[in-house]
Amino acid sequence: MLYKLFYYFHADVSWLNVFRYITFRTILSSLTALVICLVFGPWIIRKLRAMQVGQQIREDGPPDHLSKAGTPTMGGCLILPAIVLATLFWVDPLNAYIWLVVFVVIFFGAVGFADDYLKVSKKNSRGLRPGAKFAFQVVGGLLVVLILYFHPEFDTHLNIPFFKNVSPDLGMGYIPFALFIIVGASNAVNLTDGLDGLAISPLIVAFASYLVFAYLAGNVKTATYLQIPYLPGVGEISVLCGALVGAGLGFLWYNAYPAEVFMGDVGSLSLGAVLGTVAVVTKHELVLILVGGLFVFEALSVIFQVAYFKLTGGQRIFRMAPIHHHFELKGWPEPKVIVRFWIVAIILALLSFSTLKLR
């Protein structure tokens, strides 16, 4: 938005033409979000601590986590404004995809905020009822999917990785499919957010990956060359992904072990939903299984654990789920679990880029 004002009022200044380039504005949005988080991070942490917005620790969790009780949470209140402000500064304000993703940031952030607020005010780790939280997620996700479905330029064909000539049209079936991706990603990231820096780093890697996918899909030449769907206007999503990467790095500065602040549900539910939405908008839905493979693995560990527990009358597959707690209880120090999970996230992201050429 800011670059548009520069251009309109100084159209005769040639160097301002650089603001037309998505790559340049992506860099600026990333740096803007990073600076916002680094500058306002200490102030936000002090305010959260003064308001006694402390993390509530589950009594049945790993014993070592009891020392984290009282650490300021709801750090998403730092991340989300940084994302929105940086995006609106450098993005094309007429791009409909951008406003759709910004809506996801705000809506799911509000659901997470309500969940965190109830946890803090009631001094327990439960928050919103699971049914109510899920219902809000479905409503928000369904609104997004329906807007995309009825958008005249949106295509309901499913792009299959590694197969250039396989692209089934899901028709109305695309609605529940895309809804599952958005809500599933939201909850998967929420489940992963259990250790210092464990969720935000894979998110940085994932959004950096989709930054590339969005740019390629929005450029007719690269999309044609790589034989991926060309999506006019989707290139602007790169600017938003850049803001997400910058905000994530800025937040990681304070969230790295030992964490000074946790993102809370206000951050994890929103960022997960944004990741799912970006995957849908860029038509790289199935690639999310690779890019966000760590989140998928965490979510599946919970599903399998609960199902096995019920089927066997109390037996467990893992010592504790999500699976990062399993490794903790096996004796891995928390920093080792975190760094090894980061390595896995980077490897999966690199593998996801192979889908662009192996077709």
N, C-alpha and C positions, 0 to 999 in steps of 0.2 A: 504494500500500500504506500509506504514511504517513497519507494523508488518511482512510483507513478507520479507523485507530487513533484519530485525532482525533475522528472522528464517533462511534465506539462509546463512548468514554470521556467525551465531552462532548456528548452528544446534546441536552442542554437549552440549549446555547449557540447562539443563532440565527445568529450571523455565520459559524459554521463550515459552514453549509449552502452557502456559496460553493464549497466543495471538491467539491460534487457536479457542478459544471459542468465539462464537458470542456474548454471554451475556457480557463477559468482554470487548470486543471491543466496544459494544454498550455503556457501561458506559463511556469508555474513549472518544468516539466520542462526547457524550453529554457534558462531562466536558471540552473537547477541544473547542467546539463551544461556550460554556458558557464563558470561560476565554477570548476567542477572542473578544466577544461582550463587556465584562466588561472592558477589557483593552483598546480597540480601540474606544469604545463608545464616551467618552468625546472628543476625537480628531475629530471623524466624525462629531459630533454635532457642534464643533467650526468651522470646515471647511464649513459645510452647512450654518451656520449663517454668516460666512464671505463672502460667495458667494451669500448671500441673497436668499437662496433657502427656501422661506417661504411659509407656507400653504395659499392657496387662499380660502376664505370662501364664500359660496353661499349667495347671498343677501336674498334669500327666505328661508333660513334655520332658525333654532331657534335663537332668538336674543342673547342668552347667548354665542353663539359660535363666535360672532364677536370679542371677546377678544382673541380668539385663532389665529387670523390673524397674520402672520409673524412667527409663531412657525416653526422651521426647519422641513421640510418634506423630503421625499426620504430616510427615515431610512432603507428601504430595501437594500440600498447600504452597510449597516452594516450586516444585517441578511444573505443575500445570499452568500457573500464570506465566512462567518463563516461556513455556512452549507457545501459548496463545499469543503473547506480546511479540515474541520474536517472529512468529509466523506472519502475523498481521502487518508487521513492519516491512517485510521483504517479499511477500507473496502478491500475486495478481488478485486484487479484491473482487474481480468479476468471475473468478473460477468457482464453479459450483461444488466441485469435489472438495476443495479446501474447507468451505463452510460446513459441509457434511461431516468431515472429520473433526472440525472444531466443535461441532455439536456433540459428537461422541465423547470428546475430551471433557466437556462440561457436564453432560448428562451422567455419564458413568462416574465422573468425579464426585458429583452430588450424591449418588448412591453410596459410594465409598465413604464420603464425609459423614453421612447419616449413620453408617455402620460404625465408624470410628468414634463418633460423638457419643453413641449409646454405650460403647465399651468404656469410654473414659468416664462418662457421667455415672454409670452404674458400677464402675470399678470391677468389671469382669471381662472375660475374653470372648463373650458371645455376640454382642451387638445385635444387628437386625436378625430376625428369624430367618433361617435358611430359605423358607418358602417365599417370604416377602422379598428378600434380596434377589432371588432367582427371577421372581415375577417382574421386578423393576428392570433387570437385565434383559429379559425377553422383550419387554415393551420397547426399551430403547433400541435394541438390536433390530426388532421388527420394523420400527419406523425407518431406520437407515436402509434396510433391505428393500422395503417397499418403494422408497424414493428412488433407489437405484433401478429397481425392476421396471418402474414406469418411466424412467428417463429414456427419451427417444434414442439416444446414442449408446445406451448400455446393452451389452450382449450377454445372453444367458448361456452361451456355449462355455464348456469347461475345458480349459487348456490343460492337457495331460503332459507332464514333464517327460522328456526323452522321446516323445512320439509327436512328430510334426503334423501328421495327417490324421490324428485321432483327436477329435474335438466334439464330443457329444453335446447336443442341445438339451439342457435340463428343463427348459420351459418353466412352468410354475414350480417345478421341483427345485429350482434354484433358490427359491425363497427360504424353505426350511434348511437347505444346505448352507447358504450364506449365514443364516441366523445361527446355526450350530457353530460355525467358525468363529463368529464374533463373540458369542456368549462363552463358548468353550475356551477361547484364548484368554478372555477376561478372567475366568476362574482358574485356568492353568497358571497364569502369572501370579495370581493371588496365592495359590498353594506353594509356589516356589519361593515366595518372599518370607523366608524363615530364618535366614542367616545374614550376617552383615555383608551387604554388597552382593548377595547371591542372585537377586532378581535383576537389579539395575544393570549389571554388566552384560549379561546375555541380551537384555533389551537393547542396549547400545549397539551390540553386534547385529541384532536382528534389524533394527531400524537403519543401520548403515547399509545392510544388504538390500533392503527394500528401497532405499534411496537410489541405489543403482538400478534396480528393476523398474522403478517409476520413471527414471530419466530415459531409459532405453525404450520403454513402452510408449512414452510420449513423443519420441522422435521418429518420424516416419522412415527415415533412412536406416537407422539402426534396427528398428522393429522389423522392417522388410528383410534386411540382411540376416538377422537372427531367426526369422520366421516365428516371431511371437506376435500376439495381437497388437496392432497399432491403436492407441487410445488417445485421441485428441484431448489436450488439456490435462492429462494425467501427469505430465512432466512436472507440473507445479507441486505435486505431492512430494517431490524431492526436497523442496524448500522446507516443507513441514517436517519431513524426516530429518533434515539437517538440524532443525530446532530441537527435535527429540534427542538426537545424539548429543548436542551441546548441553541441553538441560540434564541429560543423564550423566554426562561427565562432571558437570558442576555439582550435582547431587552426590555423586560417588565420592567427591572430595570429603564430604562430611559423613558419608554412609560406610566408608571403608572400615574394615576391622581395626580397632574396636569402634563401633558406630557411635557417632554423636547424636544421630537422629535416624528414625526409621520412616519409610515412606507411608506406611499404613495402607488401609484399603482405599483411601482417597487417591493414592497413587497407583497401587497395583491393579485394582479393578479397571481404572481408566486406561492405563497404559496397555494393559492386555487387550481391552476392547479396541483401542486404536490400532494395535498391531493386527488384529483380525480384520478390521475394516480396511486398512491399507492393503492387506493381502487380497481382499475381495475387489477393491477399486482398481488395483493394478492387474487384475486377472491372473494373479499368481497364487491362487488359493491353495493348491495342493503342495506347492513349494514350501508353504508354511510348516508342513510336517518336518522338513529338513531344517529350515531356518530356525524354527522354534522347537526343534527336536527335544531340547532339554526340558522345556515346559511340558511338552507332550509326555515325556518320560515321567516327570514328577506327577502329573495328573493320573497317568495310568497306574502308577504305584499305589496311589490312594484307592482307585477303583478296584484294583485286584486285591488289595489288602482287605477292604471292606467286604467284597464278595466272598473271598476265601474264608474270612472270619465267620460269616453267616452260614456258609455251606458246611463248614466243618465243626461248628459249635464252639468256636473260640480259638482255633489255631491261627497262626499268622505266617505269612510268607516272609515279611521283613520284620526286623526288630521294632521298627516304628515307621510310619508313613506320615508325610511324604518321604521319599527315599533318602534325602539328604540327612534326615535324622537317623536313618539306618546306619549310615557310614559313621556318624558321630558316635553312636552307641557301640560300634565296632572298635572304637578307639582312635579314629582319625581326628586330629586337632581341627578345630573349626576353620582356621585359615587354609589348611590343606584341602578340605572339602570344597571350599569356595574357589580356590585357584584351579583345582582340577576340573570343576564344573565349568569355569570360564574357558578352559582349554577345549573342552568338549564342544562348547557353544561356537567357538571360532572354527573348529574343524568342520562342524555341520554347516556353518555359513559358507565356508569355502567349497564344500561339496555341492551346495545349492547353486553356485555359479556354474557348475558343470552342466546343469540343465539347459543353459543358454546355448551350448555348442553341441552337446550329445543329443541330437534329435533325429 
